[in-house]
């Protein structure tokens, strides 16, 4: 991205992206200057290099990359810009790491409204500044009309893991506690309501949020007693637990009554024939914690605004079949299986 400024600014209010904005010429530089640099401004971007140089802290580093193709681009509680920041920060944070820097790549469809692009970029910048994790390099491409459905965003994040911490998906052990940071299903139902023009008695908004501050509190309280953390995005809590069961060669036993779900989300899921356990989240995490540290970690989570509804929802059990089992609110039991098919397409 080049930070060069031009005397003639884009018509953000009424203008649209055209193929010249991806040509590498003056129009592209103007788009980058007027939209992305205004929104994401920081010392690294101002240098105008094709890469960003940054100091590396001592210790282990983690890196993640992700792509965001959500439809609709704007939804109650967020948009594709803030979602891209939060989702990438959270993937880094699930290693117990402190996120340091982000990169962002935009693929924009010809004809896309500049006002909407500016809104997305501003939201991305606001989210990055609020999280203290800057976007320090990026790229922009424009494709022909009909080939990108508005805008797609790819992001990469890097972070540093504290000494002595090694979270990994194969470390869950029988007897460990399963802690969920809050209510599930908020994001998926918020996106579905916007997509289908549904209205509910209670406002349902996405839970999209950066979780690295909450994770830092958990690490301070639990340290090496933390086995693994996972953010239950696509496929929801059910997919996250089934993945961990396979990777750790264990089973899970959870309680339906212990899993927090907002009444409005529960009602919407019942109306739409959805299971909250399979609905996506973008601001929640599930942690597997050694039993002797579970209460301390839970207390630290509840002291944070993003973990105020945290709950111990079950435990790890020995199970050669690696099933996720749930005790229902009626006193029965069922297997919580992987989601079959695509319940809510393009939710992130």
Protein Blocks (a to p, Z undefined) as FASTA:
>chain_A
ZZbdcfbdcdfklmccdfklmnopamlmmmmmmmmmmmmgcfklmnopabdcddddedjd
dddddddfbdcfbdghiafklmmmmmmmmmmmmnopacfbdcddddddehiafklmmmmm
mmmmmmmmmnopacfbdcdddddehilgopacdddddddddehiacdfklccehiacddf
bdehklmmmmmmmmnopacfbdcddfbdcfklmmmmmmmmnmmmpmbdcddfehijmlmm
mmmmmmnopaddddfklpccdfklmmmmmmnopafklpccfkbccddddfklmmmmmmmm
mmpmklmmgccfbdcdddfklpacdddfkopacdddddehjfbgciZZ
